[in-house]
């Protein structure tokens, strides 16, 4: 299971919104964080989120049994270990 967390602040809200467009991705909340999970790889397109680079590169607050295999100007890819 791929899992990552994003702090629920106005600058980050489009990240879980775009991630949730994939039917395999589930977004819920734990405290002040969005938890984004999927049985497979999670891919979020940066341009679709509208995030500026500074927000984009600082958005991931944590991972659970997962690793970031791509985080560049194009996309964020999180895969299970």
SEKE-425672 format. One record per atom (N, C-alpha, C): x, y, z; residue in one letter. Coordinates in steps of 0.1 Angstrom, whole numbers, padded with zeros to 4 digits, always signed. Layout:
<recs>
XYZA...
</recs>
This chain:
<recs>
+0008-0012+0000X+0000+0000+0000X+0009+0012+0000X+0007+0021-0009X+0014+0034-0010X+0006+0044-0001X+0013+0051+0007X+0007+0061+0016X+0016+0073+0019X+0010+0085+0017X+0017+0097+0021X+0007+0107+0027X+0013+0116+0034X+0005+0126+0041X+0009+0140+0036X-0002+0149+0036X+0000+0163+0032X-0007+0171+0042X-0001+0181+0048X-0007+0190+0058X-0019+0197+0051X-0030+0198+0058X-0042+0205+0054X-0041+0220+0056X-0035+0227+0046X-0034+0241+0046X-0038+0245+0032X-0043+0258+0030X-0049+0262+0017X-0039+0259+0006X-0026+0261+0007X-0017+0259-0004X-0016+0245-0009X-0020+0235+0000X-0018+0221-0004X-0031+0214-0008X-0042+0220-0007X-0055+0213-0009X-0057+0207-0023X-0051+0213-0033X-0053+0207-0046X-0045+0194-0048X-0035+0192-0040X-0028+0179-0041X-0037+0167-0039X-0043+0166-0027X-0052+0155-0025X-0064+0155-0035X-0069+0167-0039X-0080+0167-0049X-0076+0161-0062X-0064+0164-0067X-0059+0158-0079X-0056+0143-0078X-0050+0139-0066X-0047+0125-0064X-0060+0117-0064X-0071+0123-0058X-0084+0116-0057X-0091+0114-0070X-0086+0120-0081X-0092+0118-0094X-0089+0104-0099X-0079+0097-0094X-0076+0084-0097X-0085+0075-0089X-0093+0066-0095X-0103+0058-0087X-0096+0049-0077X-0084+0045-0079X-0077+0036-0070X-0071+0043-0058X-0072+0057-0058X-0066+0064-0047X-0077+0068-0037X-0074+0067-0024X-0083+0071-0013X-0077+0082-0006X-0085+0092-0003X-0081+0104+0005X-0090+0105+0017X-0083+0105+0029X-0091+0108+0041X-0083+0117+0050X-0087+0119+0062X-0080+0129+0071X-0077+0122+0084X-0065+0125+0089X-0060+0121+0102X-0055+0134+0108X-0062+0139+0118X-0059+0152+0124X-0058+0163+0114X-0047+0170+0114X-0045+0181+0104X-0039+0177+0091X-0039+0164+0088X-0033+0159+0076X-0043+0152+0067X-0041+0153+0054X-0047+0144+0044X-0039+0132+0043X-0045+0120+0044X-0038+0107+0041X-0042+0103+0028X-0032+0100+0019X-0035+0096+0005X-0029+0082+0003X-0038+0073+0000X-0034+0059-0001X-0039+0052-0014X-0032+0042-0018X-0035+0034-0029X-0029+0021-0028X-0035+0010-0033X-0028-0003-0034X-0017-0003-0043X-0017+0006-0053X-0006+0007-0063X+0002+0020-0061X+0008+0024-0072X+0016+0036-0072X+0006+0048-0073X+0010+0059-0066X+0002+0071-0066X+0010+0081-0074X+0004+0087-0084X+0011+0097-0093X+0002+0110-0093X+0008+0121-0089X+0001+0134-0089X+0008+0143-0099X+0001+0149-0108X+0007+0158-0118X+0007+0172-0112X+0019+0178-0111X+0021+0191-0105X+0013+0202-0112X+0013+0202-0125X+0006+0212-0133X-0009+0212-0130X-0014+0200-0128X-0029+0198-0125X-0032+0204-0112X-0023+0204-0102X-0025+0210-0089X-0024+0225-0089X-0017+0230-0098X-0015+0245-0098X-0005+0250-0087X+0002+0240-0081X+0011+0244-0070X+0024+0250-0076X+0028+0260-0069X+0041+0266-0073X+0052+0257-0068X+0064+0258-0073X+0075+0249-0070X+0078+0248-0055X+0079+0259-0048X+0082+0259-0034X+0072+0251-0026X+0059+0253-0029X+0049+0245-0022X+0050+0230-0026X+0051+0228-0038X+0052+0214-0044X+0063+0206-0037X+0075+0211-0036X+0086+0204-0030X+0086+0203-0015X+0077+0210-0008X+0076+0209+0006X+0063+0203+0011X+0055+0198+0002X+0041+0194+0005X+0040+0180+0013X+0049+0171+0010X+0048+0158+0016X+0053+0159+0031X+0044+0155+0040X+0047+0156+0054X+0052+0143+0060X+0049+0132+0053X+0053+0119+0058X+0049+0108+0049X+0055+0096+0051X+0053+0084+0043X+0051+0072+0053X+0043+0062+0049X+0042+0050+0056X+0045+0038+0047X+0055+0031+0050X+0059+0019+0042X+0060+0023+0027X+0064+0034+0023X+0064+0039+0010X+0077+0047+0007X+0079+0050-0006X+0090+0059-0009X+0087+0067-0021X+0093+0079-0021X+0091+0088-0033X+0101+0084-0043X+0095+0080-0055X+0104+0076-0066X+0105+0087-0077X+0097+0097-0076X+0098+0109-0084X+0092+0121-0077X+0099+0132-0077X+0093+0144-0072X+0101+0155-0080X+0096+0159-0091X+0102+0169-0099X+0091+0179-0104X+0095+0188-0113X+0086+0198-0117X+0074+0192-0124X+0074+0180-0128X+0063+0174-0135X+0053+0166-0126X+0059+0158-0117X+0050+0149-0110X+0056+0144-0096X+0047+0139-0088X+0051+0132-0075X+0046+0118-0077X+0055+0109-0075X+0052+0094-0076X+0056+0088-0063X+0046+0081-0056X+0049+0074-0044X+0045+0060-0046X+0055+0051-0042X+0053+0037-0044X+0055+0030-0030X+0048+0018-0029X+0050+0010-0017X+0064+0004-0017X+0070+0002-0005X+0083-0004-0004X+0083-0019-0007X
</recs>
